[in-house]
Amino acid sequence: RLEEFLKQEVDLELSTLPDFEERVIDVSEVEQLMNSINTIPAPCAPVINPQAPNAATGTSLRVCWGLFSDDTVECYQLCYKPVSNERHSDEQAEHTLKVKETYCTITNLLPNTQYEFWVSALNTSGISPPSERAVYVTAPSPPTIKTKKIRSCENAALVCWESGDINPVDSYIVEL
């Protein structure tokens, strides 16, 4: 019987045509709502800390900052340049570093030199406004003792030195 059935031609036409409506659904409002839920805002401006004691050597500075909000931050952009009293100080070379933490140690700096620092926070939505600018100073380089000018007697000694720094040094500590 199966063999006979498979040999027959079967007419699969429907006697009535289906009546379907073509509906166009506008999902733009839902799409905008979903996009606004998944979007994180650009972060607020970080706050750069003033220079901490013992945060400098003659050639390096440790700069710290904070973010006083619950913003999502992927990294920070730390910018700095040497402070100059010249009129064209804006033309000084600006350096930019990308940093993951809220601190950074900058090396290869000049001794006894002022540097201006500012920082911005970045995430997928964009970059924050820059922080206020903070001035940090590297430690002076050690003075050079003039060995040919050293004089001494029973109760006293005369020791002379010279500073190799361009900027004036506030004070010296002499240890015996």
C-alpha positions in Angstrom: 0.0 0.0 0.0 2.8 2.4 0.8 4.3 1.9 -2.6 1.0 2.7 -4.3 0.5 5.8 -2.2 4.0 7.2 -3.0 3.3 6.8 -6.7 0.2 9.1 -6.5 0.5 12.8 -7.1 -0.7 14.8 -4.2 -2.2 18.3 -4.6 -1.0 20.5 -1.8 -2.8 23.7 -2.7 -4.8 25.3 0.0 -8.3 25.9 -0.8 -8.3 29.4 0.9 -5.4 31.8 0.9 -4.2 32.8 4.4 -4.9 36.4 5.3 -1.8 37.8 7.1 -1.3 41.4 8.1 2.0 43.0 7.5 2.7 45.0 10.6 5.7 47.3 11.0 6.6 47.7 14.6 8.5 50.8 15.7 11.1 49.8 18.3 13.2 53.0 18.1 12.0 54.1 21.6 12.8 50.8 23.1 16.2 50.8 21.4 17.0 54.3 22.8 15.9 53.2 26.2 18.1 50.1 26.1 21.1 52.1 24.9 20.7 54.7 27.7 20.6 51.9 30.3 23.9 50.3 28.9 25.7 53.6 28.5 28.0 54.7 31.3 28.7 58.5 31.6 32.1 60.0 31.0 33.9 60.4 34.4 34.2 63.6 36.4 37.5 65.4 36.7 40.0 63.8 39.1 41.5 65.7 42.0 45.3 65.9 42.0 47.0 65.8 45.4 49.6 68.3 46.5 53.2 67.0 46.7 53.7 64.7 49.7 56.8 64.9 51.8 59.5 62.5 50.6 57.8 62.1 47.3 60.7 63.4 45.3 64.3 62.6 44.4 66.7 64.6 42.3 65.4 62.9 39.2 61.9 61.5 40.0 58.5 62.5 41.4 55.6 60.4 42.8 52.3 62.1 41.8 49.0 60.9 43.3 45.3 61.8 42.6 41.8 60.7 43.5 38.4 60.4 42.0 35.6 61.6 44.3 32.7 59.9 42.6 31.5 56.4 41.7 32.5 56.8 38.0 33.8 53.9 36.0 37.4 54.6 34.9 39.5 52.4 32.6 42.7 54.5 32.8 44.0 57.9 33.6 45.9 60.4 31.4 48.7 62.2 33.3 50.2 65.2 31.7 53.1 67.3 32.9 55.6 69.9 31.8 58.4 71.9 33.4 57.4 75.2 34.9 59.1 78.1 33.2 59.1 81.8 34.1 59.6 82.7 30.4 56.8 84.3 28.4 56.5 81.3 26.0 56.1 78.7 28.7 53.1 77.2 26.9 55.6 76.1 24.2 57.4 73.9 26.7 57.3 70.2 25.9 54.2 68.6 27.3 54.5 64.9 28.3 51.5 62.5 28.5 51.3 59.1 30.2 48.5 56.5 30.3 48.2 55.1 33.9 45.9 52.4 35.3 46.4 53.4 39.0 45.8 56.7 40.9 49.5 57.3 41.2 52.6 57.4 39.0 56.3 57.8 39.5 57.8 60.0 36.8 61.6 59.5 36.2 64.3 61.2 34.2 63.5 64.6 35.5 65.9 67.5 36.2 67.0 68.1 39.8 65.6 71.1 41.7 63.0 71.8 39.0 59.3 72.6 39.2 56.9 70.6 37.2 53.2 71.2 36.5 50.9 68.2 36.6 47.3 67.6 35.7 45.3 64.4 35.1 42.1 63.3 33.3 40.1 60.1 33.6 39.0 57.9 30.6 36.3 55.3 30.0 34.4 54.0 27.0 32.1 57.1 27.0 34.9 59.6 26.8 37.4 61.7 28.8 36.8 63.8 31.8 37.8 67.4 32.1 41.3 67.8 33.4 42.0 68.2 37.1 43.4 71.4 38.6 47.1 71.8 37.9 49.5 71.1 40.7 53.2 72.1 40.9 55.7 69.5 42.2 59.4 70.1 42.7 62.3 67.6 42.4 64.9 67.4 45.1 68.1 69.4 44.6 71.1 67.4 43.4 73.7 66.9 46.2 76.3 69.7 46.5 79.9 69.1 45.6 82.4 69.5 48.4 85.4 71.6 47.5 88.1 69.4 48.9 90.9 71.9 48.2 89.3 74.6 50.4 88.7 72.4 53.5 90.5 73.8 56.6 90.5 72.5 60.1 92.0 73.1 63.5 91.6 71.6 67.0 88.1 73.0 67.7 86.7 73.9 64.2 86.5 72.9 60.6 85.7 74.9 57.5 83.9 72.9 54.7 83.0 74.6 51.5 80.6 73.2 48.8 78.8 74.4 45.7 75.4 73.6 44.4 75.2 72.3 40.9 71.5 73.4 40.8 70.2 76.2 38.6 67.5 77.2 41.0 68.5 78.4 44.5 68.4 75.9 47.3 66.6 76.8 50.5 68.9 75.2 53.0 71.6 72.6 53.5 72.0 70.0 56.3 75.6 69.3 57.4 76.1 66.0 59.1 79.2 65.2 61.1 
